[in-house]
Amino acid sequence: MKRCLACEVLFEGASWTCPKCGYQPALLNEIYQFTEEPHHVNAGFKPEYFARLAKIEESNFWFRARNELIQWALRNYFPNAKSFLEVGCGTGFVLAGIHEKFPRLRLAGSEIFADGLAIAKARLPKVELYQMDARRIPFEREFDVVGSFDVLEHIIEDKNVLVQVFNAAQPGGGLLVTVPQHPFLWSASDQYAMHQRRYNRAGLRAKVESAGFQIERITSFNSLLLPLMIWSRVLRKGNQNLQPWREFEISPTLNKSLESILRYERMMITKGVSFPAGGSLLLIGRRPL
């Protein structure tokens, strides 16, 4: 169902015109505008980052490995899903991967920044895209699965976002979330990326359960690379000339080797191993019937 953000009434149908108050979101470049792009400094992300991300994602081991893990979780835990919403879709890289593997799945993506949506639209011209604030989602019991991947750490009101995601999911539907793990790994890279926090397992679990979801699985990932990540943080500590994007600019040989390590790690996760520590967390939840 759709939810009018002006009067909160719920309604169905192809049109976004509210049957009660007549409100209709603007439509720009085939993207409905449910919010204006934030202009204040602490908006959670810098729009100019999206162009850099788009150049890195398709070849970098970290983004490729995360996509494979997300696709496995979607296939394994929600095999009958017919619709999927990604909250904070950025450049559309995750959605493009899901579209390739699940061509019959109805896909939708939301992003608060127009720069990200422009790239996502070019990648996915037929996918529903919305300029939307994750703290006010205009859907109620609409999607079989809702995902948010390395987004919550950018938002101060992450608890509120999880409640909105719960509302947007169908009863019996699912939740897929990834976040950076371990507060002790906090570094200048987190500050540069405009993170509000890194999570621990108990804290993420508590916030997701507080929103109403039941936890089906939670595991660390990027676990086999954790020693390398810690070593990297130690080396860069106190470096005044830090260029965080450089950590993605590695040789093709090293990139391939690291991807192979994460492929082996993913195989272990698919066999039932839940790692206790790692650079990131994957949480799979379900909205009760």
N, C-alpha and C positions, 0 to 999 in steps of 0.2 A: 504494500500500500504506500501511497505518497502521503507526505505530511506537509501541510502548509506552514511555512516558517513565519507567516504573518499572523495567523489566528490559531494555529496548532490543530486544525481540523484534519482528520484522516479521510482520504478519498482514493478511488480507483479510476482507471481509465488512461487512455493514451495522452490526453492533454494535461499540461501542468497548470492550467487555470483553476484556481480554487473555486469550488462550487458555492462556498459560503461567502467569502469576502472578495472574490474576483482577482486576488493577487496572482500574478504570473511572473516568473523570473525572466530576466532578459536572456535573449539568445544571441550569442556572438560566435561566428565561425562554427556553427552547429554545436556549440557548447553552452549549456544552460549555466547562467551566472547566479549562484545562490549567495555569494558574498563578494565584497570587493577585496582586491589584493591588499594585504596589510602594508603600510608604509613606515611603521615605526621600527626602530632599530632591533628590538627584541622579538622579532617575528618568527624565530625558530630556524630560519634558513636564509641563505642569500640567493636570490634568483639567478645571479650570474654563474652559480655553480652548476646549473643544469646542463649547459653546453659542454662543460668539461666532463661531466658524468657520462653524457651520451657518447663521447669519444672513447671512454675507458671501458664501459660496462661489457660490451660484446666480446672483448678479448681477455679481460682480466680474470684471473683464477677465482678471486673471492666472489665476484658477482655471478660468475657462471656456476660455481659450486652451490651458492645459496639458491639460485634458481632451480637447480636439480633437486635440492632438498625440499623446497616448497612444492614442486610438482609431485614428488614422491608422497609427501604428506597429504596432498589433496587427493591423489589417486587411492591411497591406502585407507584413509580414514573417512573419506566422503565420496565413495565410488558412484553414488547415485545422484550427486549434485547436478543441478541443471542451471544454476546461476551463481555468479561470483562477483563480489564487489571488492575492489582494492581501495582502501582509504589511504591517501597519500601516495598516489601512483607515480609521482615524479615524472620521469621521461617515458614511462610506459614499458620499461625493459622487462619487468616481471610479467606484466600482462601479455606482452608479445610472446614470451616463452610459454605461458599457459595457453594462449590461443593456438600456438603451434601443436602442443601436445593434446589439447582438448578442444578441437575445432567446433564441436557442437554445443559447448558451454556458452550460455549467455554471459557476456562480460560487461562490467562497468568499472569505471575508475574515477576517483575524485582527487583533486589537488587544489590547494589554495593559491598557488602561484601560476600565473598565465604562461611564464616562460617554460615551465615543465609541461604544461598541457599542450603547448604548441608542438613540442617534440613528440609527445605521446600521440597527438592527432595525426602527425605525419607517419608514425609507425603503425597506427591502428585506426585507419580512417572510418571503419564501420563499427567501432566499439563506442558504447555510451560513455561520454566523458562529462564531468561536472566540475565547475569551479566552486568549491565548497569548503567551508570551515569544518574540520573534523569534530569540533565541539558542538556543531548543530547539523546533524545529518537529516535530510528531508525524506527519510524512508522509515517505515514501520513494518516489521515482519515481512520483508521483501525478498531477501537473498538466502539461498541455501548455505552459502559460506561467505564470510567476510574476512578479509586479510589485511594486515597492516605490517609492513616490513621495514624495520629500522626507521620508524616514524615516531613512536611514542616518546622516545628519548628527547625529541625536539620540542615537546609540548609541555608546558608547565602543568596544565590541567589534564594529565594523562588519565586519571580516574574518570573524569567526565567523558573523555573520548571513549573509554571502554564501555560505559553505560550507553552511549549513543550507538556504538557498534552492536551491543546486545539488542537494542531496540530494532536495529536494521536487519538482524538475523531472524530467519524463520524459527519457530519452536521446533526443536530437534535438529536445527541447523548448526553450523560449525564456525569456529574461530581459528585462524592461523596467525600467529604473531612471532616476529623475530625482533630482538633487541640486543644491544651491546651489553656484555656481562662484566661483572667484577668492578666495583668502585675503585679498588686499588690500582686498576689499570688506567685510571683517569690521567689524561695527558693534554698537552697543547693541541693534539689532533682533535680531541673532543671539543675543546674550546673553539677551534677553527671551524669545526662542523656545526657549531652552535647547539651542542647537546646540553640538556638540562641535567642529565644524570646518566650513570651506568647502573644496571640493575643487578640485584642478586636474585637467586632462585626463589627464596621465601617471599621477598617483596613483590616480585611479579605475580607469583601465585596468589598472594593475598589480594592484590588489586583486581585481578581477573575474577576471582571468586566473589569479591565484593560487588562486582558489576552484575553477577548472577550466573556466570558460566560455571559448568562443571569441567574439571581438568581431566583430559584423556591421556595426555602425554606431555612431559616436559623434559628436555634434554639440552645439555650444552652442545655446541658444535664449534668448528674451528678449534677443536680440543687438541689435536695432535700438533697443531702449530702454535699452541699457547707458549711454550718455552721461547720460541722465536719472537713472538709478540712481546713478551716480557723483556727479552734482551734488547729488542728494538727500542722499547720505551726507555730503558736504562741508558742506552747510548745517546738518545736524543734529549734526555733530561737536561734542562738548563741551556740548551742550544738556542741562542737568540736569533739565529738565521733560519729557523725551522721553516720548511716548505712542505706542508702535509701532503700535498698532491704527489710529491716525489715518491712516496711509498708505494704508489700504484705503477710507477714507471720502472719496471724491472725487465730484465732480459727475457726474451722468448723461452730460453732454456729453463731458467728459474721459474718462470710463470707456469710452464708445462709440468715441471716437477712438483710444484706446490699444488697444482690442480689434481695431480695423480694421488698425492697424499690425502687430499680432501675427498677424493672419490673412494678411496679405501675406507676412510672414516665414515662416509655416508653408507657404505655397504654394511658396516658394523651397526650403525643406527637402524638400518632397515631390518637387521637380524634381531633387534630387540635391545641392543646396548644403549643405555642412557648415560652419557658422560657426565661426571659430577662437576667438571670445570672446563672452561673454554672461553674463547673470545666473545662468543655470542650465545644466546638462548633461543631455542625454538619451543613455543608452547602451542599445544593443540587443545582446544576446548570445545564444548558443546552447550548450546542453549537447551535447557530441559524442556520436554514436551509439556 
